[in-house]
Structures are given as structure tokens and as C-alpha cells.
């Protein structure tokens, strides 16, 4: 974790002595308007924020079911590079290229984009879970 820029922006061998290492977790709770909750979180250093935000946008803005919201293709922008998961239509890629000159189109879904394992508890007590396929996630109801 010392090589992660978010935790150690001054470089791998420059961690101050006698200082506890921060966590690379970001558990997040979302209160649903109609009641109920969604709990999600991801690992992925600088990509944690974009992974969690995209899952939330997929749920709230696009009304996707939890499993689809977690599995949907992701994007991440950092250091002048726009990274994209497939699939993406050629016209959309061309439009993005006009705004972002540096684009990396990944061949497959990838752990680079985080791993937002998630659960939801609906207003009526219904449960749903989604293990992020980027991290080999699974859901088991016990």
C-alpha cells in the first residue's frame, strides 16, 4: 500500500517513521428515497472514488438493478488519461477523443477499475447482493 499515490504521494520509500498506514477502503451507505439502503465499497487506490460514484449513478440516475449497476462498464480519468472499459460504440469513442486526447480502451472488464461489492436492503426488507466480477466477487445468502 505504500506505493499507492493516495496514501503516499511522496513515493514508496518516503513514509514518515512511527506513523500508522491509512486504509485503502471506502465503505459507503446510500439511503434510498423510498426507504432501504445500499452498502457498497471498493478497493483500487485513486479509482475507488470513480468506482463507487459510477455504481451509485447507475442505481440512482439510470435505475439499474444492483447486479447490473455493479457490472456496468466503467471509466476513470487520471493524470491526463481517460481509461474506458468496453463495450463502447465507435461514435462515442470518437466524440470522447475530441475532448480527451489520451484514451486507453481496455480489452475487457478489469480490476484496474476497482471492485465495488454491494448489497441492498429494500424498504420491504428484500435483500440483493452483487459481487463485482472485476474482483471475482460472489454473493451467498445464508
N, C-alpha and C positions, 0 to 999 in steps of 0.2 A: 504494500500500500504506500510505501514511502516514495514510489515512483509516480504516483498519481498527482497530477498537477494541482487539482483542487485542494489536496491535503498538504502538499509540499511544493509550493510554487518556486522555491529556490533551488530545487534539484535533489536528487536521491541522497547524496552524502552530506546534506546541509541541514539535517533535522537537529533542532536545539536539544542539548543533553537534558535529561531529567524532565522531559515533557511527554505527557501521555499522547498516544496517537489517536487522532479523531476517527470516527466511524465512517464507513462508506455505505451507510444505509439511509434510506429515506422513506420510512413508513408514512403513509398518507391516508387520511379518512375524508370521505366525501359524503356529506349529508344530502340525501335525495329529497327533492322538493315535495314529493308525495309521501315521504316517510321512508325509513330504512337507511341503510348505509352501504358504502362500498369502501373496502380497505384494499389498498394497493401499495406497491413499493417496488423499487428496482435497485439493482446494483449497476455499475457502469461508469463511475467517475463523473466526468463532465456531462455524460449522456444521461444521467439519472433524471435531470430536470426535463429534458425533452421527451424521454420515455413516459414518465408519469403524466406530463401535460397532454401528450397525444392520446393516452388511454382515457383520460378524463374528457377530452374533447370528443373522442369517439362515442363515449357514453352520453354526454350531455348535449352536444351540438348535433351529432349525427344519429342519436338514439339507437346505437348498435347494441345488441346483446353483449353481455360481459365477455364471453369467449371470443366473439368477433372483434370487439374493441381492443382486446389484448393482442390478438394475432394480426391485426391490420398492419400493412406496410408503414414504415416509419421514415422520418427524415431527421437529420441533425446538421446544424451549421456551427462550425467552429474553426477559428484560425483561417478564415477565408475560403474554406472548403465546405460545399454543400454535399452531404452524403445522403444517398437515396436507396431505399430498398425497393426491389421490384414487386409487382409489375408497375410500370409507368408508361403511359401512352407516348409515342413519339412527338405529337404536337405539344404535349405538356412539357416534355423534356426540352424541346426547342425553345419554348417560352421561358422556362427557368434559366436556360443557358444565356438568354439575353440579359438577365439580371444578375446572375452569379457565374462569372467566367470559369471558376474552378468547381467542377462537379465530379463526384465519384458515384457511379451507378454500380451497386453491388450486384452480384450474380444471383444471390439467394438471400433469404432472411438470415440475419447474422447476430451473434451475441454482442457484437460491437454496439448495437442499438439498445442494449440493456436487457432486462428480463423482468417484466412487470407482472409477477404472480399476483392474483387478485381474487377477492371473494366479495360477494354481495349478500346482504340480508335485507330482503324486501319488507315493505310496510306490513304485509300479511304473514311475515315470518318465513317466507320462502328463501331458500339458500341456493346460491350458484357459485361456482368457482371456475377459475381459468388459470391453468399453468402456462406460462409463456413458453411457446415452442422454441424460442431462441436459446433457452437455457434448459431444455428437456423437461419442462415443468409438467406435472400431472396433478390431478385433483382426486382425492379419495374421500368419500363420505363415510363416516364411521358411525 
